[in-house]
Amino acid sequence: MFSVRSSHGQISKPFLLRSSSYFINLLYCSTTTSSPPTDLQPHFMVDYLIDSLGFTKQAAISASTKVRHLKSTKNSQSVIDFLRNYSLSETDIKSLVVSHPQILLRKVDKTLEPKFKILSEIGFSGPDIVAVIKKDPNLLVRGLHTSIIPAINLLRKFLGSKEKIVKDIKISHWPFYGKFFKSNVLLLEKHGVSVKDIGRIILRNPRLVTQSPVRVEEKLLEVEKEFGITPCSNMFSYGLSAVCSMKQPNLQKKFEIFKSFN
């Protein structure tokens, strides 16, 4: 019988054949299980978006990657029907889904309808709402009663009219102002800034009320201590906006001119 000598003695030919077969099978299994899946069939949402909203194939493929776990088009169709019932044009709907495909995952009755309703009551048109969502898609996941309505109530307090609220939210890069809004307006009140001046600050420099309250307080103290403008002054809102938007050398020059006129 054929044999090979090792340090432990002779190894028989049958043993070698069996061992070779084992390692070949092991190698085959490891390479086949580690190979990437070959199923490259397009997601069913690709055809759905092309047929329902006129997406290009490339745009549909890109959007479908954000909603791949959908098992049917049922919820997506409910969302699109809801948007159409809000008198949104096909262009508006398509634009919204292109920029934020995840809207197709939202529940109409629990998420979309209540938020669209409250925004409509303020005075937003359908296209206005689309613009706000495109600017801040997180609006769709924020709590209606814990975030959106409290922010609207604060805006009502400081801005007054619905027209000003709509105008302000439209021009802001952070609709509803995020997590620091309430803390900052309360901070302004604490420092003695009037309701009217807080409204001016929100309208003139909406970015300010989105910043860290620590930074806002630093700016409040800077206006008061460095430039001698007290919170009760009608000029305080102008001074605060200037401090937040200008670099220090330019700011110093502006205030020197201002002081020269007493």
WOCORHU-V233697 format. One record per residue. N is the residue number from 0. RES is the residue in three letters. PSI is psi in whole degrees, -180 to 180 (* if undefined). Layout:
N;RES;PSI + N;RES;PSI
//
This chain:
0;MET;140 + 1;PHE;137 + 2;SER;158 + 3;VAL;135 + 4;ARG;134 + 5;SER;-177 + 6;SER;-18 + 7;HIS;5 + 8;GLY;-163 + 9;GLN;144 + 10;ILE;126 + 11;SER;157 + 12;LYS;-46 + 13;PRO;-39 + 14;PHE;-42 + 15;LEU;-41 + 16;LEU;-44 + 17;ARG;-40 + 18;SER;-42 + 19;SER;-43 + 20;SER;-41 + 21;TYR;-47 + 22;PHE;-33 + 23;ILE;-45 + 24;ASN;-40 + 25;LEU;-44 + 26;LEU;-41 + 27;TYR;-46 + 28;CYS;-42 + 29;SER;-36 + 30;THR;-34 + 31;THR;-36 + 32;THR;-26 + 33;SER;-7 + 34;SER;144 + 35;PRO;153 + 36;PRO;146 + 37;THR;3 + 38;ASP;102 + 39;LEU;24 + 40;GLN;136 + 41;PRO;146 + 42;HIS;146 + 43;PHE;-22 + 44;MET;-22 + 45;VAL;-53 + 46;ASP;-37 + 47;TYR;-46 + 48;LEU;-35 + 49;ILE;-46 + 50;ASP;-38 + 51;SER;-33 + 52;LEU;2 + 53;GLY;28 + 54;PHE;150 + 55;THR;161 + 56;LYS;-41 + 57;GLN;-43 + 58;ALA;-38 + 59;ALA;-42 + 60;ILE;-44 + 61;SER;-46 + 62;ALA;-37 + 63;SER;-25 + 64;THR;-21 + 65;LYS;-11 + 66;VAL;31 + 67;ARG;-24 + 68;HIS;-3 + 69;LEU;141 + 70;LYS;-16 + 71;SER;175 + 72;THR;7 + 73;LYS;-52 + 74;ASN;-39 + 75;SER;-41 + 76;GLN;-36 + 77;SER;-41 + 78;VAL;-47 + 79;ILE;-41 + 80;ASP;-41 + 81;PHE;-46 + 82;LEU;-38 + 83;ARG;-36 + 84;ASN;-18 + 85;TYR;16 + 86;SER;27 + 87;LEU;141 + 88;SER;162 + 89;GLU;-33 + 90;THR;-43 + 91;ASP;-45 + 92;ILE;-46 + 93;LYS;-44 + 94;SER;-41 + 95;LEU;-43 + 96;VAL;-35 + 97;VAL;-46 + 98;SER;-27 + 99;HIS;76 + 100;PRO;-25 + 101;GLN;-12 + 102;ILE;-24 + 103;LEU;-12 + 104;LEU;-14 + 105;ARG;149 + 106;LYS;130 + 107;VAL;-49 + 108;ASP;-32 + 109;LYS;-28 + 110;THR;-59 + 111;LEU;-51 + 112;GLU;-47 + 113;PRO;-38 + 114;LYS;-39 + 115;PHE;-37 + 116;LYS;-47 + 117;ILE;-36 + 118;LEU;-36 + 119;SER;-38 + 120;GLU;-31 + 121;ILE;-34 + 122;GLY;10 + 123;PHE;135 + 124;SER;171 + 125;GLY;-52 + 126;PRO;-32 + 127;ASP;-44 + 128;ILE;-41 + 129;VAL;-44 + 130;ALA;-40 + 131;VAL;-43 + 132;ILE;-40 + 133;LYS;-35 + 134;LYS;-36 + 135;ASP;79 + 136;PRO;-22 + 137;ASN;-14 + 138;LEU;-33 + 139;LEU;-18 + 140;VAL;-5 + 141;ARG;149 + 142;GLY;134 + 143;LEU;-47 + 144;HIS;-17 + 145;THR;-18 + 146;SER;-56 + 147;ILE;-53 + 148;ILE;-44 + 149;PRO;-38 + 150;ALA;-41 + 151;ILE;-41 + 152;ASN;-38 + 153;LEU;-42 + 154;LEU;-38 + 155;ARG;-40 + 156;LYS;-44 + 157;PHE;-24 + 158;LEU;-26 + 159;GLY;-85 + 160;SER;154 + 161;LYS;-35 + 162;GLU;-41 + 163;LYS;-36 + 164;ILE;-47 + 165;VAL;-46 + 166;LYS;-43 + 167;ASP;-43 + 168;ILE;-34 + 169;LYS;-40 + 170;ILE;-16 + 171;SER;142 + 172;HIS;-8 + 173;TRP;75 + 174;PRO;133 + 175;PHE;5 + 176;TYR;0 + 177;GLY;-165 + 178;LYS;-17 + 179;PHE;-5 + 180;PHE;-55 + 181;LYS;-44 + 182;SER;-39 + 183;ASN;-40 + 184;VAL;-33 + 185;LEU;-36 + 186;LEU;-43 + 187;LEU;-43 + 188;GLU;-42 + 189;LYS;-35 + 190;HIS;3 + 191;GLY;12 + 192;VAL;132 + 193;SER;160 + 194;VAL;-41 + 195;LYS;-43 + 196;ASP;-34 + 197;ILE;-39 + 198;GLY;-41 + 199;ARG;-42 + 200;ILE;-44 + 201;ILE;-42 + 202;LEU;-40 + 203;ARG;-37 + 204;ASN;68 + 205;PRO;-24 + 206;ARG;-31 + 207;LEU;-44 + 208;VAL;2 + 209;THR;-7 + 210;GLN;168 + 211;SER;134 + 212;PRO;-31 + 213;VAL;-44 + 214;ARG;-40 + 215;VAL;-42 + 216;GLU;-37 + 217;GLU;-42 + 218;LYS;-37 + 219;LEU;-46 + 220;LEU;-34 + 221;GLU;-44 + 222;VAL;-41 + 223;GLU;-45 + 224;LYS;-42 + 225;GLU;-35 + 226;PHE;1 + 227;GLY;25 + 228;ILE;118 + 229;THR;155 + 230;PRO;-25 + 231;CYS;-8 + 232;SER;144 + 233;ASN;-18 + 234;MET;-5 + 235;PHE;-42 + 236;SER;-37 + 237;TYR;-43 + 238;GLY;-42 + 239;LEU;-42 + 240;SER;-39 + 241;ALA;-44 + 242;VAL;-36 + 243;CYS;-19 + 244;SER;-13 + 245;MET;154 + 246;LYS;155 + 247;GLN;-47 + 248;PRO;-45 + 249;ASN;-38 + 250;LEU;-43 + 251;GLN;-43 + 252;LYS;-44 + 253;LYS;-44 + 254;PHE;-30 + 255;GLU;-41 + 256;ILE;-44 + 257;PHE;-44 + 258;LYS;-29 + 259;SER;-22 + 260;PHE;10 + 261;ASN;*
//
